[in-house]
Amino acid sequence: MPRRFVTDLKDGEIVDDVFLVSDKQLRANRNAALYLSVDLRDKTGMMNGRMWNVSEDSCSGVQSGGYVRARGKVQLFQGTLQLILTHCDPVSAATVDPVDFEQMTSAKIDQLLDELRKILLGFENSSLRTLMECFFVDETLMHALTETPAGVKAHHAYPGGLIEHVVTLLHVAEKMCEVYTDVDVELLQTGVFLHDIGKTRELSCESGFNYTDEGQLLGHLNIGVEMLTEKIRRVEELTQEPFPQELQLRLKHMILSHHGTYEFGSPRLPMTPEAMILHMIDNLDAKLHEFTRAIQDDPNSGSHWTLFIPRLDRKIFKGIK
């Protein structure tokens, strides 16, 4: 019997299929009874599953990054589909077809990497070009860039999501600078590459998408500045010349300010044209990706609207067909 993917599931359906656990939590209800909350994922999307009246021992085999056979019933609750579980049993990765869980092909990732290389190594500014060369020769880092998601649950939350997000922004940045001609396009594109580079150390992809200890304690903004400082030091060793001080400050500022506001975790507000544009296009790409995925993944195919999306605090109009 062919598997049922997340986007195929509808309210009231009985489920008996294998999923990837992207997040696992044991929580307590109002009566202090434990229940299991798991985010179950396949290549088409994610659905939260809940199993009531569990114990730590009974759920010990369920781990983030592992596979489980989930059995239960789909239920619509407050506008969102969830899976009420009766069983959630670990299964060996050897018995699973990984194609069912891959959201990006290796060919697509190779194409994105080629685009990234062509843009960043084609800079006319020799300081920026040498800096980018120092990042590209770091094979461990570049491999991590092709595997890391841009987010754990929100936009581009799948392996390769980060490089997809970055390459999209590189093209948007180029178009923006055709209109706003006073903006330094190479500086902006370098900021695009660097703004989330810290996520390659903030997030662990070995067993699902989890935060590393370094990621929890420092966050990707601070890690990104550290990584940039390391590479600047390497540029100076290779060229035997100091890296331009103002350029270094502008790049670090773009990393630290790209969240845009203090309440969204930005330690500094954008204070240069390039930093402001980076914040705006980063937010634009993230939000548009969430909108388009919500429309594509919405299980209510007969409606002109998606289900209510708590994260976005709205429904999204899909159009009249």
WORASUL-V414963 format. One record per pair of residues at least 6 apart in sequence whose ideal C-beta (glycine too) atoms are under 7 Angstrom apart, sorted by the first residue. I is the first residue (numbers start at 1). J is the second residue. Records with the same first field share a line. If there is no record, write none. Layout:
I->J / J
This chain:
3->17 / 100
4->15 / 17
5->42 / 44
6->42 / 44 / 45 / 46 / 47
7->44 / 45 / 297 / 299
9->15 / 47 / 74 / 81 / 299
10->74 / 299
11->74 / 75 / 76 / 81
12->74
13->74
14->73
15->70 / 71 / 72 / 73 / 74 / 83
16->71
17->70
18->67 / 68 / 69 / 91 / 96
19->40 / 41 / 42 / 68 / 70
20->41 / 42 / 67 / 101
21->38 / 40 / 62 / 63 / 64 / 65 / 66 / 68 / 208
22->39 / 41 / 46 / 64 / 208 / 209
23->38 / 39 / 64 / 208
24->38 / 62 / 63 / 64
25->37
26->34 / 36 / 56 / 59
27->35 / 37
28->34
29->35
33->53
34->54 / 55
35->50 / 51 / 52 / 53 / 54
36->50 / 51 / 54 / 59 / 62 / 88
37->48 / 50
38->49 / 62 / 88
39->46 / 48
40->46 / 47 / 49 / 70 / 83
41->101
42->100 / 101
43->100 / 101 / 102 / 103
44->297
45->297
47->81 / 82 / 83
48->82
49->70 / 72 / 82 / 83 / 85 / 88
50->82 / 84 / 85
51->85 / 88
61->90
62->68 / 88 / 90
63->207
64->207 / 208 / 210
65->206 / 207 / 208
66->90
67->91 / 93 / 96
68->88 / 89 / 90 / 91
69->89 / 91
70->83 / 85 / 88
71->85 / 86 / 87
72->83 / 84 / 85 / 86
73->84
74->81 / 83
75->82 / 84
79->307 / 308
80->307 / 308 / 310
81->299
103->158
104->158 / 159 / 160 / 164
109->146 / 160 / 163
112->163 / 164 / 167
113->146 / 163
115->167
116->163 / 166 / 167
117->136
119->170 / 189
120->132 / 189 / 193
121->129 / 132 / 133 / 136
123->129 / 132 / 186
124->186
125->186
127->243 / 244 / 247
128->186 / 190
130->235 / 238 / 239
131->231 / 232 / 235
134->231 / 234 / 235
135->141 / 231
136->142
141->200
144->200
145->162 / 163 / 200
146->160 / 163
147->159 / 160 / 205
148->162 / 199 / 200 / 203 / 205
149->156 / 157 / 158 / 159 / 161 / 162 / 203 / 209
150->156 / 161 / 162 / 165 / 196
151->157
152->203 / 209
154->286 / 290 / 311
155->286 / 289 / 290
156->162 / 164 / 165 / 289
157->209
159->205
162->196 / 199
165->285
166->192 / 193
168->285
169->192 / 281 / 282 / 285
170->189 / 192
172->281 / 285
173->185 / 188 / 189 / 192 / 281
174->185
176->277 / 281
177->183 / 185 / 188
182->273
183->273 / 274 / 277
184->274
187->250 / 274
188->274 / 277 / 278
190->251
191->251 / 254 / 274 / 278
192->278
194->224 / 228 / 251 / 254 / 255
195->254 / 255 / 258 / 278 / 282
196->220
197->224 / 227
198->220 / 221 / 223 / 224 / 227
199->220
201->212 / 214 / 215 / 223
202->211 / 212 / 214 / 215 / 219 / 220 / 223
203->209 / 211 / 212 / 215
204->210 / 212
214->223
221->255 / 256 / 267
224->255
225->252 / 255 / 256
228->251 / 252 / 255
232->243 / 248
235->243
236->242 / 243
250->272 / 274
253->268 / 271 / 272 / 275
254->274 / 275 / 278
256->267 / 268
257->266 / 268 / 269 / 270 / 271 / 275 / 279
258->278 / 279 / 282
259->265 / 266
260->266 / 270 / 279 / 283
261->269
270->276 / 279
290->312
291->316
294->306 / 309 / 316
295->306 / 316 / 318
298->306 / 307 / 318
300->307
304->317 / 318 / 319 / 320
305->315 / 316 / 317 / 318
306->315 / 316 / 318
307->315
308->315
309->316
